[in-house]
Amino acid sequence: MRDNRSVILDQVDVPIVLAPMAGGPSTPELTAAVAEAGGFAQLAAGYLSAADTAARIAATRAATGKPFGVNLFVPGPPTPAADLADYLAELGADHTLGDPRYDTDDWDAKLALLVADPVAAVSFTFGCPSAAEIGRLHAAGSEIWVTVTSVDEARVAVEAGADVLIAQGAEAGGHRATFVDRPADDTADPLGLLALLQLLTAATDRPLVATGGLATGAGIAAALAAGAVAAQLGTVFLRCPEAGTNQVHRAALTADTPTMLTRAFTGRRARGLRNRFLLRHSATAPVGYPEIHYATAPLRAAARAAGNPDEVNLWAGQTHTLTPELPAGELVAQLAADTKAALEKALSRRIQHY
Ligand SMILES: Cc1cc2nc3c(=O)[nH]c(=O)nc-3n(C[C@H](O)[C@H](O)[C@H](O)COP(=O)(O)O)c2cc1C
């Protein structure tokens, strides 16, 4: 970063960022296709070992010479077994469960990998790395992007040395990026993207990347007008042929099913399409990531294999019905053209009326 600018985002052709999507959808092919189309693309490293992350970085480099980013999950503390017992008993009555183990998602080894073999940007969700960790990645030459859902989290990220803030609105598909997942916060409305962008613009000079519920040029234009320098899109890429999205998930995205925030599948709040498992277990699911994620892994895998959408985590943002089935490069080109048209249209309307 230079003078509150992102060197990366100053250089991309279109203000579109591919969201990292761990758990299948993110592939080197998808990352390379979006990068080749002129956007900035991220590769998910969540749930992967450092060795698998290195292999995916190599595959992405083989497919594109463009810069790209790698995304990591910041580990939280283990959950006391007593907090999980009732929920595991509830699930265990009907399902074979996996070992509810704790791990750090190979955090130290992945950081070491990215320090030794840097990429253009390292982005984070579920927390903020320490100033020392950010310092090591900076020294290696990477920009640091931290996902935030509130002004308080943004302050922590700026203080630690983040170059770019990814502003994640409540509309977003997949896990909320909150630094700490607190049930006490469930009664407060999570901030929507436009509210968050305005609050962050007033609170910080750091470049903002807007994410959550953006699926059209008009949506991207709105985020840019509200102060973002680029828009990060996830769900809209899930049906691209280059994405590794499983068939059950792909098929479910086209239905007009409402989404909901839930801890039922992973023990961390995430937005997914409503299905039987989510509706049955959301009220009782505790905070317990990654233990609940590991406990439910076998039942989710079995449902995926059986083509049963009722026991799969169908992560999706609020605009999932707008997800097209298009090659990623074509989708980026179309979104970029629609964004420009939407900005021009808004401006011409304004001139007519005022
Ligand atoms: C299937 C899926 C997986 C995701 N995985 C990650 C991830 O690994 N890391 C991350 O920072 N965000 C992840 N997200 C959240 C995205 O970064 C982004 O905030 C979200 O997709 C934006 O909302 P949208 O889906 O409506 O575009 C994921 C989202 C989805 C839909």
The ligand as a MOL file (V3000), in Angstrom:
LIG
                    3D

  0  0  0     0  0            999 V3000
M  V30 BEGIN CTAB
M  V30 COUNTS 31 33 0 0 0
M  V30 BEGIN ATOM
M  V30 1 C -19.4550 -20.8530 -0.9790 0
M  V30 2 C -18.7800 -19.7050 -0.2880 0
M  V30 3 C -17.5510 -19.9100 0.3320 0
M  V30 4 C -16.8810 -18.8310 0.9430 0
M  V30 5 N -15.6470 -19.0310 1.4910 0
M  V30 6 C -14.9340 -17.9640 1.9440 0
M  V30 7 C -13.5680 -18.1050 2.3120 0
M  V30 8 O -12.9800 -19.1780 2.2250 0
M  V30 9 N -12.9220 -17.0060 2.7710 0
M  V30 10 C -13.5340 -15.7700 2.8450 0
M  V30 11 O -12.8880 -14.8040 3.2440 0
M  V30 12 N -14.8080 -15.6040 2.4750 0
M  V30 13 C -15.5240 -16.6700 2.0210 0
M  V30 14 N -16.8160 -16.4940 1.6000 0
M  V30 15 C -17.4250 -15.1500 1.6960 0
M  V30 16 C -16.9950 -14.2970 0.5060 0
M  V30 17 O -15.6770 -13.8430 0.6670 0
M  V30 18 C -17.8810 -13.0490 0.3280 0
M  V30 19 O -17.8740 -12.2720 1.4930 0
M  V30 20 C -19.3120 -13.3920 -0.0530 0
M  V30 21 O -19.3450 -14.3910 -1.0380 0
M  V30 22 C -19.9880 -12.1390 -0.5940 0
M  V30 23 O -21.3590 -12.3030 -0.7420 0
M  V30 24 P -22.0220 -12.9170 -2.0620 0
M  V30 25 O -21.8170 -14.3740 -1.9240 0
M  V30 26 O -23.4360 -12.4960 -1.9650 0
M  V30 27 O -21.2800 -12.3460 -3.2460 0
M  V30 28 C -17.5010 -17.5520 0.9810 0
M  V30 29 C -18.7430 -17.3680 0.3620 0
M  V30 30 C -19.3790 -18.4140 -0.2780 0
M  V30 31 C -20.6940 -18.1510 -0.9730 0
M  V30 END ATOM
M  V30 BEGIN BOND
M  V30 1 1 1 2
M  V30 2 1 2 3
M  V30 3 2 2 30
M  V30 4 2 3 4
M  V30 5 1 4 5
M  V30 6 1 4 28
M  V30 7 2 5 6
M  V30 8 1 6 7
M  V30 9 1 6 13
M  V30 10 2 7 8
M  V30 11 1 7 9
M  V30 12 1 9 10
M  V30 13 2 10 11
M  V30 14 1 10 12
M  V30 15 2 12 13
M  V30 16 1 13 14
M  V30 17 1 14 15
M  V30 18 1 14 28
M  V30 19 1 15 16
M  V30 20 1 16 17
M  V30 21 1 16 18
M  V30 22 1 18 19
M  V30 23 1 18 20
M  V30 24 1 20 21
M  V30 25 1 20 22
M  V30 26 1 22 23
M  V30 27 1 23 24
M  V30 28 2 24 25
M  V30 29 1 24 26
M  V30 30 1 24 27
M  V30 31 2 28 29
M  V30 32 1 29 30
M  V30 33 1 30 31
M  V30 END BOND
M  V30 END CTAB
M  END
